[in-house]
Amino acid sequence: MEHYNMNLTLKVWKQKNSQSAGSFETYQIKEVSSEMSFLEMFDVLNEQLIHEGKEPIAFDHDCREGICGTCSMYINGRPHGPWHGTTTCQLHMRAFKDGDTIVVEPWRAKAFPVIKDLMVDRSAFDRIIQAGGYISVNTGVTIDGNAIPINRENADKSFAAAACIGCGACVAACKNSSAMLFLSAKVSHLALLPQGEIERKRRALDMVAQVDKEGFGSCTNTGACEAVCPKEIEITNIARLNREYLAAGLAADK
Amino acid sequence: MNWSHFFTSSVGKKIIMACSGLFLIAFLLVHAGLNACIWAFDGGEMFNKAGHFMGSTVVMRILEIGLFVFFIIHIVQGVVMELQNRSKRGSKGYAVALGNRGSKWYSRSMAILGLLILLFLIVHLGHFWIPNRSNQGWLLGEEINLFKEMKEVFSNPVWVLLYTVGVIALFYHLSHGFQSAFRTLGLTNHKYINIIQTVGLIYNVVICIAFIMMPISFYFGWVQ
């Protein structure tokens, strides 16, 4: 792929803390390599700001290899930017051309309050996992990994759901700020495996209850989440979640 | 988990929307079927017979109450959920919107389409149902000649246009609603999705063309 340099205009959301109003700041950045990742471009910009004596832009990042779910930027009207099935850290500058203006915003949802600039508080997801995203295992000697037979199809479906990295792009893209794609991936991941059977019913009900408590909206099946998910989690998982919820709710005897 | 909790969670509320929506979908089929009697081309004889059956049979009138209940549930729940969902968004919107890249405009506009249908419904009830039932003394009395009433209403191009707009709103509402209802009830997977989408499309096209052709048939004098 041909290498080129570009000059860019960045409009980035700056917000001091969760209480302040925030506004867009415009930055010029020169000689950006097409081989840089999007976050490396932000590193260069922050270096530049530090040298100019200005405050750098705060953004979340960790593994920078697309598996941790920490990076979260709403780039030019799309969570994680223009590439399909790609996290912000794996987005590269060859997606842009010289002279482009790039608008970068934080996730917008009541359940994800802005901490600073592009960083939002996604601890709601952790509490949803705590509400039921676990399984019971016996203590003692480690059980052989192949001791429990699992059919191949379920293993594949479960694995595809387990690919969810909890980045929150589904919530960011949803007009209702609904967390159903995330929740459905977490519920499907365990509901499809024999290991998840023990808490299966309680899990669906408790996790839905926690999602509501955290202040996410309800799902209206628009499909925006599926279109922007960097891990390509399928919306059919939401139907499975609804199925799990119905079965668990109708079977509960109190 | 008690029943009230089951139906008031974010998933439970959707289950109510889906069930009431599917009931209304079934109703539309009956409604379109009965109205199709105008195309018997017998001066409205068969149509008025069908209308008389619906208006003077106790079972049908009880079902009519059920229909109103489901309409009200669907409308009230829809408005409440739209307002609740709006309040879950961030205090600021995005400067650059995702728009049609992720979802269809009509999927995101179910509430506004629904309100358009509601406005149409009020006009529609005012044209036919209210005069008819009030003539009956609201119980099982004598009905008005509904065929004549249709002829009269649909001689006015304004009403023909309004009914057409109402049905177009219905078409888009159903384009999302039909398959969304099945997804909400957990009936969608890779095996069923094609069937649901195909049946939904056929249903939607047939119902909407039938409804649009009714005012048009009268306006152009195809049905006398």
Interface residues (C-beta under 8 A of the other chain):
Chain A: K11 G22 F24 Y74 N76 G77 R78 P79 V103 E105 W107 R108 A109 K110 A111 F112 A173 K175 N176 S177 S178 M180 L205 V208 A209 V211 D212 G215 F216 G217 S218 C219 T220 N221 T222 G223 A224 C225 E226 A227 V228 I235 T236 I238 A239 R240 L241 N242 R243 E244 Y245 L246 A248 G249 L250 A252 K254
Chain B: M1 N2 F6 S9 S10 V11 G12 K13 K14 I15 M81 Q84 N85 R86 S87 K88 R89 G90 S91 K92 G93 Y94 A95 V96 A97 L98 G99 R101 G102 S103 K104 S107 R108 M110 H176 Q179 S180 F182 R183 T184 L185 G186 L187 T188 N189 H190 I193
